[in-house]
């Protein structure tokens, strides 16, 4: 008799209100997914873009903000280079600095010192790849601060001058700060405090007795896995894979956990709200359902009929909510860390629908126990 379809047409107001609630939940899920993706990109997009399998930190380094805490030496780098399955093992220097452009604009930069001939040298969307001591390749998003090819930036306190020679392909940030790739020797001059005012020179590098870096970037041979335990034992390091290293970015773990907890609560709210609605709705339509039982409908049929009703409601209004959320997300201010990505939005939508169906299923299970005598006034 398609009771579920008939009820959707008959009680448009009640189902419309319930659908509006589902749509609002879907909108919130899209916005939270966008904020979560945006914060991840703003926090670790520079790490995500690196062709790295894992990072080796100095043994005992505290995990939070480990990139700036860790210090590795040449012997540790060489120990990793000799490990089987390791294609590349190159030192990386990391740190943050304040700087001023040649037009007086104050900027913050996350410095990543690499060897120009290493596998870490980033591809550029404009300009040229990293080379020399005075050049830097900065995140494409740094253009928002007025940086362009040829811009000279002066590091605070050291007065060291560096020139922008290229921009990365897409966003490259670390700890919500635009990244600047520079020569590892230049990074060592800055980190040791031996850098002098003006442009770094080879004479300054030759006079420097400072050969350490922050971490060792590892890339595995094609089709092989790195024996992390053996490598750490030989080098005196603690190694984490690329994704796990994101937690070493300042604030990354706290931000993602907070947003994930909010999403979990929203999922729970969706299940409870849908379940509560169908509980009340089932009680109100108990007499009609009992009539169907009296004329021969099975409990399984009634359950399937009611779940079809819930599925139509959830699918249609979740789709409306996602469309509205995408529209609102597209209008977000430029400075907000917000990124609309298909995969997390699709995942959130599926979870919302599934949990809504679970809540509805729990509510309408009582249908299978309806007494047909109820339809004939047996309860009286």
C-alpha positions in Angstrom: 0.0 0.0 0.0 3.1 2.3 0.1 2.0 3.8 3.3 5.3 5.6 3.8 5.0 7.5 0.5 1.4 8.4 1.2 2.4 9.8 4.6 5.2 11.9 3.2 2.6 13.6 0.9 -0.1 13.8 3.6 2.1 15.2 6.5 4.2 17.6 4.5 4.5 20.1 7.3 5.8 17.7 9.9 8.2 16.0 7.6 9.3 19.4 6.2 10.2 20.6 9.7 12.1 17.4 10.4 13.9 17.7 7.1 14.9 21.2 7.9 16.6 20.0 11.0 18.4 17.3 9.0 19.5 20.0 6.5 20.8 22.2 9.2 22.8 19.3 10.6 24.2 18.6 7.1 25.1 22.3 6.6 27.0 22.2 9.9 28.8 19.0 8.9 29.9 20.6 5.6 31.1 23.7 7.3 33.0 21.7 10.0 34.5 19.5 7.3 35.7 22.6 5.4 37.1 24.1 8.6 38.9 20.9 9.5 40.4 20.5 6.0 41.3 24.2 6.0 43.1 24.0 9.3 45.0 20.9 8.2 46.1 22.6 5.0 46.9 25.8 6.9 48.9 23.8 9.5 50.7 21.2 7.5 50.2 21.7 3.8 54.0 22.2 3.4 54.6 18.8 5.0 51.9 17.1 3.0 53.4 18.3 -0.3 56.9 16.8 0.5 57.8 13.4 -1.2 58.7 12.1 2.3 58.0 8.6 3.7 59.0 9.5 7.3 60.9 11.9 9.5 63.6 10.9 12.0 63.8 13.2 15.1 66.5 13.1 17.6 65.8 10.4 20.2 63.8 11.7 23.2 62.5 14.8 21.5 59.1 15.9 22.9 56.5 15.2 20.2 54.7 18.6 20.3 56.5 21.2 18.1 59.2 18.5 17.5 60.5 20.1 14.3 61.9 23.1 16.2 63.0 21.0 19.3 64.9 18.2 17.6 68.6 18.5 16.7 70.3 15.9 14.5 74.0 15.8 13.5 75.9 14.5 10.4 76.5 11.1 12.0 72.8 10.5 12.4 72.1 11.5 8.8 74.9 9.2 7.6 73.6 6.3 9.7 70.2 6.6 8.0 71.7 6.8 4.6 73.3 3.4 5.1 70.1 1.7 6.1 68.6 -0.9 3.6 65.4 0.3 1.9 66.3 4.0 2.3 66.5 5.8 -1.1 67.1 9.3 0.3 68.0 10.5 3.8 68.6 14.3 3.8 68.9 16.8 6.7 66.2 19.4 7.1 66.5 22.5 9.3 63.2 24.0 10.6 62.4 27.2 12.5 60.2 30.3 12.5 61.2 33.9 12.1 59.9 37.4 11.7 60.9 39.4 8.8 60.3 42.7 7.0 59.9 43.1 3.2 61.7 45.9 1.3 58.4 47.9 1.4 58.2 47.7 5.2 55.6 45.0 5.5 56.1 42.7 8.5 55.7 39.0 7.8 56.1 35.7 9.6 57.9 32.8 7.9 58.4 29.2 8.7 62.0 28.5 7.4 62.8 25.0 6.1 66.5 24.6 5.3 67.2 22.0 2.6 70.1 21.1 0.4 69.3 22.5 -3.1 70.3 19.2 -4.8 68.2 17.0 -2.5 64.9 15.3 -3.3 63.1 17.9 -1.1 63.7 20.8 -3.5 60.1 21.9 -4.2 58.6 22.4 -7.7 57.7 26.0 -8.4 54.7 27.5 -10.1 56.6 30.8 -10.8 60.2 31.7 -10.8 63.0 29.2 -10.3 63.8 26.4 -8.0 66.0 26.8 -4.9 69.7 27.5 -5.5 72.4 29.7 -4.0 72.7 31.1 -0.5 70.5 34.2 -0.7 67.4 32.8 -2.6 64.2 31.5 -1.0 61.2 29.8 -2.5 58.0 30.7 -0.6 54.5 29.5 -0.4 52.2 30.7 -3.1 49.8 32.1 -0.4 52.6 34.5 0.7 51.5 36.6 -2.3 48.7 37.8 -0.1 51.3 39.6 2.0 52.6 41.4 -1.1 55.5 39.1 -1.8 56.6 38.8 -5.5 59.6 37.6 -7.4 62.5 39.8 -6.5 61.2 40.9 -3.1 63.9 41.3 -0.6 63.1 40.3 3.0 65.2 41.2 6.0 65.2 38.9 9.0 64.6 40.6 12.3 67.5 41.0 14.7 70.0 39.5 12.2 69.3 41.9 9.3 70.1 39.0 6.9 68.7 39.7 3.5 67.1 37.0 1.4 65.5 37.3 -2.1 62.3 35.6 -3.2 63.2 33.6 -6.4 60.2 31.3 -6.7 56.7 30.3 -5.4 55.6 26.8 -4.6 52.9 25.0 -6.5 49.9 25.7 -4.2 49.8 26.4 -0.5 52.8 25.4 1.6 52.4 26.3 5.2 53.6 25.0 8.5 52.0 25.9 11.9 49.7 28.4 10.0 52.7 30.3 8.8 53.8 30.5 5.1 56.9 28.4 4.5 60.1 29.6 3.0 62.5 27.0 1.6 66.1 28.2 1.8 69.6 26.7 1.5 70.5 24.5 4.5 73.8 26.4 4.8 71.9 29.6 5.1 69.6 28.1 7.7 72.6 27.0 9.7 73.9 30.6 9.6 70.6 31.9 10.9 70.1 29.1 13.5 73.6 29.5 14.9 73.3 33.3 15.1 76.4 33.7 13.0 74.5 35.3 10.1 75.7 38.9 9.5 73.7 41.9 8.1 73.3 41.8 4.3 73.4 38.9 1.9 74.8 35.5 3.1 78.2 34.7 1.6 80.2 31.5 1.1 82.9 32.9 3.3 80.5 33.0 6.2 79.5 29.4 5.5 83.1 28.2 5.4 83.9 29.9 8.7 80.9 28.3 10.4 81.4 25.4 12.7 77.7 24.3 12.9 76.8 21.2 11.0 73.5 20.1 12.7 69.9 20.1 11.4 66.5 19.6 12.9 65.4 16.3 11.4 66.2 13.7 8.8 63.8 13.4 5.9 63.5 9.8 4.7 62.2 8.4 1.4 61.9 4.7 0.9 63.0 2.7 -2.1 60.1 2.0 -4.5 58.1 -1.0 -3.2 60.1 -1.3 0.0 59.5 -0.5 3.6 62.0 1.1 5.9 63.1 -0.9 9.0 62.3 2.0 11.4 63.5 0.1 14.5 66.8 -0.8 13.1 67.4 2.7 11.7 66.5 4.3 15.0 68.8 2.0 16.9 71.7 2.8 14.6 71.1 6.5 14.4 69.8 7.3 17.9 66.6 8.8 16.5 62.8 8.4 16.8 61.1 8.0 13.5 57.4 8.7 12.6 55.7 8.4 9.2 54.7 11.5 7.3 51.1 11.6 8.5 52.1 11.1 12.1 54.6 13.9 11.8 51.7 16.3 11.4 51.2 16.1 15.1 54.6 17.8 15.5 53.2 21.0 14.0 52.2 23.6 16.6 48.6 23.3 17.6 47.7 20.6 15.0 46.6 17.8 17.3 44.6 20.1 19.6 42.8 21.7 16.6 41.9 18.5 14.8 40.8 16.7 18.0 38.5 19.6 18.9 36.8 19.7 15.5 36.6 15.9 15.4 34.9 15.9 18.8 32.4 18.5 17.6 31.6 16.3 14.5 31.1 13.3 16.7 28.6 15.1 18.8 26.8 16.3 15.7 26.6 12.7 14.4 25.1 11.7 17.8 22.6 14.6 17.7 21.5 13.6 14.2 20.8 10.0 15.3 19.0 11.1 18.4 16.9 13.8 16.7 15.9 11.5 13.8 15.2 8.6 16.3 13.1 10.8 18.5 11.1 12.1 15.6 10.3 8.6 14.3 9.5 7.4 17.8 6.8 10.0 18.1 5.7 9.5 14.6 5.4 5.7 15.1 3.3 6.2 18.2 0.9 8.6 16.3 0.5 6.1 13.4 0.2 3.0 15.5 -3.5 2.5 14.6 -2.8 2.6 10.8 0.1 0.2 11.2 -2.1 -2.2 13.2 -4.6 -2.1 10.3 -1.9 -3.2 7.9 -1.0 -6.0 10.2 -4.6 -7.0 10.4 -4.9 -7.3 6.6 -1.8 -9.5 6.4 1.3 -7.2 6.2 4.3 -8.8 7.9 6.4 -7.0 10.5 9.4 -7.1 8.2 7.3 -5.3 5.5 6.3 -2.6 7.9 9.8 -2.1 9.1 11.1 -1.9 5.5 8.3 0.6 4.7 9.2 2.9 7.6 12.9 2.7 6.9 12.2 3.6 3.3 10.4 6.7 4.6 13.3 7.6 6.8 15.8 7.0 3.9 13.8 9.3 1.5 13.7 12.0 4.2 17.4 11.7 5.1 18.7 11.5 1.5 16.7 14.4 0.1 17.2 16.8 2.9 20.9 15.9 3.5 21.5 16.6 -0.2 19.8 20.0 0.2 21.9 20.7 3.3 25.1 19.7 1.6 24.3 22.0 -1.4 23.5 24.9 1.0 26.7 24.2 3.0 28.9 24.2 -0.2 27.3 27.5 -1.2 28.0 29.0 2.2 31.5 27.6 2.2 32.2 29.2 -1.1 31.4 32.6 0.4 33.8 32.3 3.3 36.2 35.2 3.8 39.5 34.8 2.1 41.6 34.9 5.3 39.7 32.0 6.9 41.4 28.6 6.8 38.5 26.9 5.0 38.8 24.3 2.2 35.9 22.4 0.5 37.1 18.9 -0.3 34.9 16.3 -1.8 36.1 13.3 0.2 35.5 14.6 3.7 32.1 16.1 2.7 31.0 12.8 1.1 32.2 10.9 4.2 30.3 13.2 6.6 27.2 13.0 4.5 27.2 9.2 4.4 27.8 9.0 8.2 25.0 11.4 8.8 22.5 9.4 6.7 23.6 6.0 8.2 23.4 7.2 11.8 20.0 8.8 11.0 18.8 5.5 9.7 20.1 3.7 12.7 18.2 6.1 14.9 15.1 5.6 12.9 15.5 1.8 12.9 15.7 1.7 16.7 12.6 3.9 16.9 10.5 1.8 14.5 11.5 -1.6 15.7 8.3 -1.5 17.8 6.4 -1.8 14.6 7.2 -5.5 14.4 5.4 -6.0 17.7 2.2 -4.2 16.9 -0.9 -6.3 17.7 -3.4 -6.6 14.8 -6.2 -6.6 17.4 -5.3 -2.9 18.0 -6.9 -2.1 14.6 -10.1 -3.7 15.7 -10.3 -1.9 19.0 -8.8 -4.7 21.0 -7.0 -2.4 23.3 -10.4 -1.3 24.7 
